[in-house]
């Protein structure tokens, strides 16, 4: 598969994922208006960053194919600046989502530091490697083999982080634990979303490592676009899997009439 075809497929899938994320964000604000403002800010930040990254990706490729194809003019060098911003967003969105998942694991594990510290360390390490990948404007994105090695290492750390999150959620919310069996299907639905979205993220991050190993470097960019949107959709799917906030219903209480004897 050529570089152009892989990038075009990744951009097409990411556009579909962006539409799903926007729909999930609209559903979230309609269904959970009483959530804490921190959760609402989290959803807004993820939607803004994910939308900005997708729009910048489309702009970058449109500019490349329309004006800068096989051109080395000074105007076309701005493509490198856009690539640097995209690299920053591509690693910032997963880090925010993984931090949110780490906080959830911290809650359901009753503040177990032996579970949460390895998760946050792997998330921070993956994000730090991603920031190192942002090259100077003159050198270009992914210009050397060293940056590709760091990208594969960061993807492997993302696999480790997502695997620990999924296993922790499955362990603490499994039906056999005390206090979970008596609850309704909300716990099972949330657990299913955690595990399924974690599996998809792990599979995509692992595919980046595999493509690097088989020297299919052109495919990594397309997979990275899909991976970023998958993280954004995963946190929205987990938030929307909860029970919708029910409005207080009006209760009409009918009081019995009491007949008083007529005393004279």
N, C-alpha and C positions, 0 to 999 in steps of 0.2 A: 504494500500500500504506500502510495506516495505521500509526501508531507502535506501537499495541498488537500488531498482527499481526506486524510485523517483529521486535519484541522477543520475542514468544512463539516465533517460528520460530528465532531465534538461541539462545534458552534451550534449546529442544528439541534442537537440533543439538549444543550444548555439553554437554548431559547425556549424549548418546550418545558424544561424544568423551571425556568423563570416564570412562565405563565402559571404553573402549578403552585409555585411559592407565593405569587401575588394572590392567587385565589385562596390559599391557605391563610395568608395574612388577613384578608378581608373577612374570612370566616371566623378567625380568632377574635377580631375586634367586635364582630357582631355577636358572638356567642359568650365571650368572657369579658364583659365590660367592667367587672368588679375586680379584676386581677390587680396585683400590686403594680405600681408604676415602674418598678425595676424590670418586671417581665415585659411590660409594654415597651419600655425603652429597648430591651434586648431584641424584641421582634422588629422594631423600627430600624435599629442599627443593622441587623442582619439583612433586612430587605433592601436598605439603601446601599450597603456595600456590595451585595450580590447583584443588584440591578446595575450599579455603576460599573462593576467588573464586566458584566455581559455587554453593556453598551460600549464600553471601551474596546472590548474584543471585536465587536462588529465594526466599529470605527477604524480600528487598526488594520483589519483585513481589507476593508473597503478602500482605505487610503493606499494600502500596499498594491492591490490589484488594479486600481484605477490610475494612480499617479506614479507609484514608485516601483513598478515591476521592472526589474533589471535596471534600476536607476540608482545612482549614488550621489544625487544632488544633496545640498545642505538641507533643503526642506524635508527630504525623506529621512534625515537622521532623527527627526522627532519621533519616529517609530520606536526608537530605543527608549525614549522617555516613557512612552505609553507602555512598553513592555516592562519597564521597571515598576510602574504603578500596578500593572496586572500581577506581577510576581508578589508584590506586597499584599494585594487583596486576596490572592490565591492562598496565602498562608495565614492571613489574619482571620478570615471567616472560619476555617476549621479550628483555629485556636480558640476563638470565642465559643464555638459550639462545644468543643471538648472541655473547656472550663465550666460551662453550664452543666454538662454531664457529670463532671467531677463533683460539683456542688450537690447534685442530686444523689450521687453515690455517698457522699459525706452525710447526707440526711438519712437515707434509708439504712445505712450501715451503723447508725447511732454514733457518728463521729469517730469511725475507726481509721486511725492515721496509717495503719499498716496497709490499708486498701487505697486510701485516697492519695497518699504521698507518692507512690509509684506512678499513679495515673497522671498527676499534675506534673511530675518530673518528665515523663515521656512527652506530654503535651508541650511543655516549655522547651524541651530539647528540640523537638520537631520544629517549633516556631523559630527558635534561634537559628537553626540550620537554614530555614527558609529565608530569614533576613540576611544571612550571609550570602545567599544566592543572588541577591540584587547587585548586579555588577555596575561598574561605571558606564556612563552613557557611551563613551568611545569604544568600549570593548564589545558591547552588545550582550543580549541575554543568552545564556547557555552557550557561550563562545568556546569554552574549554571543557576538557574531560573532567576536570576537578569539580566544576559546578554540577555536572551530571551525577558524579558520585555523591555529592552532598544532597542532591535531590532524591536519589535513591535511598540514602540513609534517612532523610527526613520522612520519606514515605514509609519506610520500615518502622520508624518510631510511631507514626500514626496508626499503623496496623497493630502495634503493641498496645497503644493507648485505647483504641476502639475495642480490641479484644478484651482487655481488662474491664472496661466499662460494661460491655455486654454480659460477661461472665458474672460480674458483681451484681448487676441488676437481676439476672436469672437466679442467682443464689439467694439473694435476700427477699425476692418477691415470688419465689416458687410456691406452689400451692401447699407443699408439705410443711412450711414454716408456721409457727403458732401465730394466730391472729389474722392470717391471710386467707385461710380456707373459708371463713365465714363471710368474707366480703363478696360483692357481686362481681360481674365480669369486667369492671373497670380496671382492676389490677392486671388481669390477664391481657386485656387489650393494650395497656400501657407497656407491659413486659414484652408483648409480641412486637410492638412498634420499636421498642428499644433494640431488641435482638435483630429484627429484620433490617432496620436502617443501619445498625452497626455492622451487620454482615455485608451489606452493599458497600459501605465505606471501606471496610477492610478489603473487600475484593478489588475495588478500584485502586486503592493505595498499593495493594500487593501487585496489581498488574503493572504499575509504574516500575516497580523493582524488576519484574520479569522482562518488561520491554527494554530496560537498561541492560539486563543480563544478555539478551539476545541481540543487542545493538540496534534495536528499532527505536532510535532516538526521536524520529519524527512523530511517532504516535504519542509520546509522553505529553506533549502540549494539549492534544485533544482530550486525553484522559483526565488531565488536571482540570480542564474546564468542567467536565462532567462531575468530577469529585467535589469541586467547590460548591456547585449547585446541589449536590446530594446532601452535603452537610447542612445547607440552609433549609432544605426541605425536611430533613430528619428532625431538627429541633421544633419546627412548626407542626409536624405530624405528632410528635410526642405531646406537645402542649394541647393540641386539638383532640387528643385521645381521651382527655378527661371528661367527666360528666359535666354537661352544660349547666351554667348557673340558672337555677329556676327562679322565676319571679315569685314574690310572695303572693299567694292566692288569697282572695277575699273569702272570708268564712262568715256565712250567714247563720247565726245562732238563733234558733226559734225558742223563745222562752214559753214555757207552759203558762196558761192563764190560771190564776188562782181565784176561785170564787169565795168571796167572803159572806158569811151568813148575815142576813139582815136582822140586826138586833134592835129591838125597841123596848 
